[in-house]
């Protein structure tokens, strides 16, 4: 694996928040299970507090997972957009280099190349494709930036 291709994963603030809420949820599950095993008829009412803790910590954990997934989707859209622009620039550069090779190979002037270039639909096709993909990415970005709707059941 190339050193440039490998990027060390960092533990970001958002991942820490998700891990903390996951730990709180698991702890509340374990404590509640232990309390259930050790309870008897007299202490059965006390376990309602633990059931509430499971519900609340589970809801917080679920909300954090939704928030993290939308945040990650927003970051991925930015990365996709940057790679898309780089590939489009690379393709246009390769096209222009090919046109320059044809110009030198056949001894064509700038006017001849400009006429052939203006007749070629490559720029229109690339601009249209790039515009469609960017519109799609913008729609996905807008969806990812929406606040999470917490449903009540």
C-alpha positions as CSV (number, residue, x, y, z in Angstrom):
1,X,0.0,0.0,0.0
2,X,1.3,3.4,-1.0
3,X,2.0,5.9,1.8
4,X,0.0,8.5,0.0
5,X,-3.1,6.3,-0.3
6,X,-3.1,5.4,3.4
7,X,-4.6,8.0,5.7
8,X,-4.4,7.4,9.4
9,X,-7.9,7.4,11.0
10,X,-8.3,10.0,13.7
11,X,-10.7,9.8,16.6
12,X,-12.8,13.0,16.0
13,X,-15.1,14.8,18.4
14,X,-18.2,13.4,16.7
15,X,-16.9,9.8,17.0
16,X,-16.1,10.4,20.7
17,X,-19.7,11.6,21.3
18,X,-21.2,8.6,19.6
19,X,-18.8,6.2,21.5
20,X,-19.7,7.9,24.9
21,X,-23.4,7.6,24.2
22,X,-23.0,4.0,23.2
23,X,-21.1,3.3,26.4
24,X,-23.8,5.0,28.5
25,X,-26.5,2.9,26.7
26,X,-24.6,-0.3,27.3
27,X,-23.9,0.5,30.9
28,X,-27.6,1.3,31.5
29,X,-28.5,-2.1,29.9
30,X,-26.1,-4.0,32.0
31,X,-27.1,-2.2,35.3
32,X,-30.7,-2.8,34.5
33,X,-30.2,-6.4,33.7
34,X,-28.3,-6.9,37.0
35,X,-31.0,-5.1,38.9
36,X,-33.6,-7.3,37.3
37,X,-31.7,-10.4,38.4
38,X,-31.2,-9.3,41.9
39,X,-34.7,-7.8,42.5
40,X,-37.5,-9.4,44.3
41,X,-41.2,-8.5,44.6
42,X,-40.6,-5.7,47.1
43,X,-38.0,-3.9,44.9
44,X,-39.7,-4.5,41.5
45,X,-41.1,-0.9,41.5
46,X,-37.5,0.5,41.7
47,X,-36.6,-1.0,38.3
48,X,-38.9,1.4,36.5
49,X,-36.2,4.0,37.0
50,X,-33.8,1.8,35.2
51,X,-36.2,1.1,32.4
52,X,-36.5,4.9,32.0
53,X,-32.7,5.1,31.9
54,X,-32.6,2.5,29.1
55,X,-35.2,4.4,27.1
56,X,-33.5,7.8,27.5
57,X,-30.0,6.6,26.9
58,X,-31.1,4.5,23.9
59,X,-32.9,7.6,22.4
60,X,-29.8,9.7,22.9
61,X,-27.6,7.1,21.3
62,X,-30.0,6.7,18.3
63,X,-30.1,10.5,17.8
64,X,-26.3,10.7,17.9
65,X,-26.1,7.9,15.3
66,X,-28.4,9.8,13.0
67,X,-26.5,13.0,13.5
68,X,-23.2,11.3,12.9
69,X,-24.4,9.6,9.7
70,X,-25.7,12.8,8.2
71,X,-22.4,14.6,9.2
72,X,-20.4,11.9,7.5
73,X,-22.6,12.1,4.4
74,X,-22.0,15.8,4.2
75,X,-18.2,15.3,4.4
76,X,-18.3,12.6,1.7
77,X,-20.2,14.9,-0.6
78,X,-17.5,17.5,-0.3
79,X,-14.8,14.9,-1.0
80,X,-16.8,13.6,-4.0
81,X,-17.2,17.1,-5.4
82,X,-13.5,17.8,-5.1
83,X,-12.5,14.5,-6.9
84,X,-15.1,15.2,-9.6
85,X,-13.6,18.7,-10.3
86,X,-10.1,17.2,-10.4
87,X,-11.2,14.4,-12.9
88,X,-13.0,17.0,-15.1
89,X,-9.9,19.2,-15.2
90,X,-7.7,16.2,-15.9
91,X,-10.0,15.1,-18.8
92,X,-10.1,18.6,-20.3
93,X,-6.3,18.8,-20.1
94,X,-5.9,15.4,-21.8
95,X,-8.3,16.6,-24.5
96,X,-6.4,19.8,-25.1
97,X,-3.1,17.9,-25.2
98,X,-4.5,15.6,-27.8
99,X,-5.7,18.6,-29.9
100,X,-2.2,20.1,-29.6
101,X,-0.6,16.8,-30.8
102,X,-3.0,16.7,-33.8
103,X,-2.1,20.3,-34.6
104,X,1.7,19.6,-34.6
105,X,1.3,16.2,-36.4
106,X,-0.8,17.6,-39.3
107,X,0.6,21.1,-39.3
108,X,-2.7,22.7,-38.6
109,X,-3.1,26.3,-37.6
110,X,-5.0,27.7,-34.6
111,X,-8.0,28.5,-36.8
112,X,-8.3,24.9,-38.0
113,X,-8.1,23.6,-34.5
114,X,-10.6,26.2,-33.2
115,X,-13.1,25.2,-36.0
116,X,-12.7,21.5,-35.1
117,X,-13.0,22.2,-31.4
118,X,-16.1,24.3,-31.8
119,X,-17.7,21.5,-33.9
120,X,-16.8,19.0,-31.2
121,X,-19.5,18.4,-28.5
122,X,-17.0,17.3,-25.9
123,X,-17.1,20.6,-23.9
124,X,-20.9,20.7,-23.9
125,X,-21.2,17.0,-22.9
126,X,-18.7,17.5,-20.1
127,X,-20.3,20.7,-18.8
128,X,-23.8,19.1,-18.9
129,X,-22.6,15.9,-17.1
130,X,-20.6,17.9,-14.6
131,X,-23.7,20.1,-14.0
132,X,-26.0,17.1,-13.5
133,X,-23.6,15.5,-11.0
134,X,-23.1,18.7,-9.1
135,X,-26.9,19.2,-8.9
136,X,-27.2,15.7,-7.5
137,X,-24.5,16.4,-5.0
138,X,-26.1,19.6,-3.9
139,X,-29.4,17.8,-3.4
140,X,-27.7,15.2,-1.3
141,X,-25.9,17.9,0.7
142,X,-29.1,19.7,1.4
143,X,-30.6,16.4,2.6
144,X,-27.6,15.8,4.8
145,X,-27.7,19.2,6.3
146,X,-31.4,18.9,7.5
147,X,-31.8,18.6,11.2
148,X,-32.7,15.2,12.5
149,X,-36.4,14.7,13.1
150,X,-37.0,12.7,16.3
151,X,-40.2,10.8,15.9
152,X,-42.4,10.2,18.9
153,X,-44.1,6.9,19.1
